[in-house]
Amino acid sequence: MTRRVCIIGAASGLGAQDRGCEDGPVAFHRSQAWHTLEHHPLVDWGKTLFAADAPGLSAVSRIAGLCRHLADEVAQVMAANDFPVVIGGDHSIAIGTWSGVARASEAPVGLLWIDAHLDSHTPETSYSGAIHGMPLACLLGRGDKRLLNIGLTGAQLSAAHTVVLGPRSYEPEELDFLRGLGVRIYDTETLMARGFAACLDEAIALVASAPAGFGVTLDLDAIDPLLAPGVGSPEPDGLPPQDVLSALHRISVLPGLRALEIVEYNPDRDRHGVTAGLIAELISEILP
């Protein structure tokens, strides 16, 4: 990749039960880990976006406003032929990121969704009501109407070119929804049975064959919390960091890659900057 990498912070924890991820982008921008990247000639921190703080405005409305703003910023970066890297914030911001990518691409895109969760509830099926458990459903065209049609009218993602890699905590309603649309899921049992490399090969082939291009969204809780503790919703076990780094390294050379998103960084739970350091390593994998 020789395009300039433009980083956009999306500082919101409104979609989560633990609001600590709201501080993630600012904390990373101030971290020693960021200082290892900031002088790279192809890396620039564009801006950090915050949700509106208006009295009487609901959390969903504030998330929708932030996602519209984020979609505009992502589309603008792509229009300048730069490469957007979005740092969150809880995973509800994905609604904005991939709506912006779809708008700039003028069609639904493919997406590799790396996560401990499926994030595919709707308001009717959610056990918690937390919006960060709903963004993939929204991007596939189902959910609160305020969170739909932000980039394109209808789905922002091509279900046939969307893959969830690494989930290990989810509800049956989410699984049924995604399977009904034909989204491919490689959960931890599948990864253990078939091997990470074989599953990754298939996942990359599916998302990268999307005609309008594809992206990667990484919820840091996909990674083992013993090795990446600074996350919003830690789940036991998880992927080794090296597997995720190697996956990004492979993906970075594919011509259809449109954007990268890294979410759910919670600096309150980080230890000695380990997770911030991992974010910097992940970004480094897409650099030439």
C-alpha positions in Angstrom: 0.0 0.0 0.0 1.4 3.4 -1.0 -1.7 5.5 -0.3 -1.6 7.9 2.7 -3.2 6.4 5.8 -5.6 8.8 7.4 -6.7 7.9 10.9 -10.1 9.0 12.2 -10.9 8.7 15.9 -14.6 7.9 16.7 -14.8 8.6 20.5 -18.1 7.1 21.6 -19.1 4.6 24.2 -22.8 5.3 23.9 -23.5 1.9 22.4 -21.9 -0.1 25.2 -22.8 -0.9 28.8 -19.2 0.0 29.8 -18.6 3.5 28.5 -14.8 3.3 28.8 -14.2 2.8 25.1 -15.3 6.4 24.7 -11.8 7.4 25.8 -10.1 4.9 23.5 -9.2 7.1 20.5 -7.9 10.0 22.5 -5.9 7.7 24.8 -4.3 6.0 21.9 -3.5 9.3 20.2 -1.7 10.3 23.4 0.1 7.0 23.9 3.7 6.1 23.4 2.5 3.5 20.9 1.1 6.2 18.7 4.5 8.0 18.8 6.0 5.0 17.0 3.8 5.7 14.1 3.2 9.5 14.0 6.4 10.3 12.0 5.8 7.8 9.3 5.5 9.7 6.0 2.3 7.9 5.0 0.5 8.2 8.3 -1.6 11.1 9.4 -4.1 11.6 12.2 -7.0 13.4 10.5 -9.4 14.2 13.3 -11.3 12.7 16.3 -15.1 12.8 16.2 -17.3 13.0 19.3 -21.0 12.3 19.7 -23.2 15.4 20.1 -24.0 16.1 23.8 -27.4 17.8 23.5 -29.9 17.7 26.4 -32.8 15.4 25.7 -31.2 13.7 22.8 -31.4 9.9 23.1 -28.4 7.6 22.9 -29.6 6.2 19.6 -30.0 9.6 18.1 -26.5 10.6 19.3 -25.0 7.4 17.8 -26.9 8.0 14.5 -25.5 11.6 14.4 -22.0 10.5 15.0 -22.3 7.7 12.4 -23.5 10.1 9.8 -20.6 12.4 10.5 -18.2 9.5 10.5 -19.6 8.2 7.2 -19.0 11.7 5.7 -15.4 11.7 6.9 -14.6 8.2 5.6 -16.1 9.0 2.2 -14.1 12.2 2.0 -10.9 10.4 2.8 -11.6 7.8 0.1 -12.5 10.5 -2.4 -9.0 12.0 -1.8 -7.6 8.5 -2.7 -6.4 8.1 0.9 -6.9 5.0 3.1 -9.1 5.4 6.1 -8.3 3.8 9.4 -11.0 4.3 12.0 -10.1 3.9 15.7 -13.0 3.5 18.2 -14.9 3.8 20.3 -17.5 1.0 20.8 -18.5 -1.2 17.8 -21.7 0.8 17.1 -19.4 3.2 15.1 -19.1 0.5 12.4 -22.4 1.7 11.2 -20.8 5.0 10.2 -17.5 3.6 8.9 -18.9 1.1 6.5 -21.8 3.3 5.4 -19.1 5.8 4.3 -17.1 3.1 2.5 -20.3 1.9 0.7 -21.2 5.4 -0.3 -17.7 6.1 -1.7 -17.8 2.7 -3.4 -21.3 3.3 -4.8 -22.4 -0.2 -3.9 -22.5 -2.6 -0.9 -19.1 -3.9 0.0 -17.6 -7.0 1.5 -16.4 -7.1 5.1 -14.3 -9.3 7.3 -15.8 -8.8 10.8 -13.2 -10.1 13.4 -15.0 -10.3 16.8 -15.7 -12.3 19.9 -19.4 -11.5 19.2 -21.8 -11.5 16.3 -23.1 -8.0 16.9 -26.2 -8.9 14.9 -29.1 -8.3 17.3 -32.0 -6.0 16.5 -34.0 -4.0 19.0 -36.5 -6.8 19.1 -34.0 -9.6 19.9 -31.4 -7.8 22.0 -31.0 -9.1 25.5 -29.3 -5.9 26.8 -30.5 -3.2 24.4 -26.8 -2.2 23.8 -26.3 -0.7 20.3 -22.8 -2.2 20.0 -24.5 -5.6 19.8 -26.4 -4.5 16.7 -24.1 -2.8 14.1 -23.7 -5.8 11.7 -27.5 -6.2 11.5 -27.8 -2.5 10.8 -25.2 -2.7 8.0 -27.1 -5.6 6.5 -30.3 -3.5 6.5 -32.1 -4.5 9.7 -32.5 -2.5 12.9 -33.5 0.9 14.3 -34.5 3.0 11.3 -32.3 5.9 12.6 -29.3 3.7 12.0 -30.1 2.6 8.5 -29.6 4.0 5.0 -26.7 6.3 6.1 -24.5 5.6 3.2 -26.7 3.9 0.6 -30.4 3.1 0.6 -30.7 -0.4 1.9 -27.9 -2.7 3.0 -24.3 -1.3 3.1 -22.7 -4.7 3.0 -23.0 -7.6 0.6 -24.1 -10.5 2.8 -22.5 -13.0 0.3 -19.2 -11.3 0.8 -19.4 -10.8 4.6 -17.6 -13.1 7.0 -17.5 -13.1 10.8 -14.2 -14.6 12.1 -13.6 -15.7 15.7 -17.0 -15.3 17.5 -17.3 -17.2 20.8 -20.1 -15.5 22.7 -23.5 -14.9 20.9 -27.2 -15.7 21.0 -29.2 -18.0 18.8 -31.2 -15.1 17.3 -28.1 -13.5 15.9 -26.9 -16.8 14.4 -30.2 -17.4 12.8 -30.3 -13.9 11.3 -26.9 -14.1 9.8 -27.3 -17.6 8.5 -30.6 -16.6 6.9 -28.7 -14.0 4.9 -25.9 -16.3 3.9 -23.2 -14.6 6.0 -20.3 -17.0 6.6 -19.3 -17.6 10.2 -16.1 -19.2 11.5 -16.5 -19.5 15.2 -13.9 -20.7 17.6 -15.0 -24.3 17.4 -14.6 -24.2 13.6 -11.2 -22.5 13.9 -10.0 -25.2 16.2 -11.3 -28.0 14.1 -10.1 -26.8 10.8 -7.2 -24.5 11.7 -7.0 -20.8 11.6 -5.0 -20.7 8.3 -7.6 -22.7 6.3 -10.5 -20.7 7.6 -8.7 -17.4 6.9 -8.0 -18.5 3.3 -11.7 -19.1 2.7 -12.7 -15.9 4.5 -10.3 -13.7 2.5 -11.5 -15.3 -0.7 -15.1 -14.5 0.1 -14.7 -10.9 1.2 -12.1 -10.0 -1.4 -14.3 -11.2 -4.3 -16.9 -8.4 -3.5 -17.1 -6.4 -6.8 -17.1 -3.0 -5.0 -14.2 -3.9 -2.7 -14.0 -4.9 1.0 -12.8 -3.9 4.4 -11.8 -5.3 7.8 -13.3 -4.4 11.1 -11.5 -5.7 14.2 -13.1 -5.7 17.6 -10.1 -6.1 19.9 -12.1 -8.5 22.1 -11.6 -11.1 19.4 -8.1 -11.4 20.8 -7.3 -13.3 24.0 -7.8 -10.8 26.8 -4.7 -12.1 28.6 -2.8 -10.7 25.7 -5.0 -7.7 24.9 -6.7 -6.7 28.2 -7.8 -3.2 27.2 -11.1 -4.1 25.6 -14.7 -3.2 26.3 -16.2 -6.6 26.6 -13.5 -9.2 27.3 -14.3 -12.9 26.7 -12.1 -15.7 27.9 -9.7 -17.3 25.4 -9.6 -15.8 21.9 -7.3 -15.4 19.0 -3.5 -15.0 19.4 -2.4 -11.5 18.4 0.1 -13.0 15.9 -2.8 -14.6 13.9 -4.5 -11.3 13.6 -1.4 -9.5 12.7 -0.5 -12.1 10.0 -4.0 -11.9 8.6 -3.8 -8.1 8.2 -0.4 -8.4 6.6 -1.8 -10.8 4.0 -4.9 -8.6 3.4 -3.0 -5.4 3.1 -1.6 -6.3 -0.4 -5.0 -7.0 -1.9 -6.2 -4.4 -4.4 -9.8 -4.3 -3.2 -9.1 -3.3 0.4 -10.9 -0.1 1.1 -10.6 0.6 4.9 -9.6 -0.7 8.3 -11.4 -0.3 11.6 -10.2 -1.1 15.1 -12.7 -0.8 17.9 -13.5 -1.3 21.5 -10.2 -0.1 22.9 -10.8 0.6 26.6 -7.7 2.3 28.1 -9.1 1.9 31.7 -8.5 -1.9 31.3 -5.2 -1.7 29.5 -2.1 -2.8 31.3 1.2 -1.0 30.7 0.0 0.1 27.2 0.0 -3.5 25.9 -3.3 -3.1 23.9 -2.3 0.3 22.6 0.9 -1.2 21.4 -1.0 -3.9 19.6 -3.2 -1.2 17.8 0.0 0.4 16.6 1.3 -3.0 15.4 -1.9 -3.7 13.6 -1.8 -0.3 11.7 1.9 -1.0 10.9 0.8 -4.2 9.1 -1.0 -2.2 6.4 1.9 0.1 5.8 4.6 -0.4 3.0 
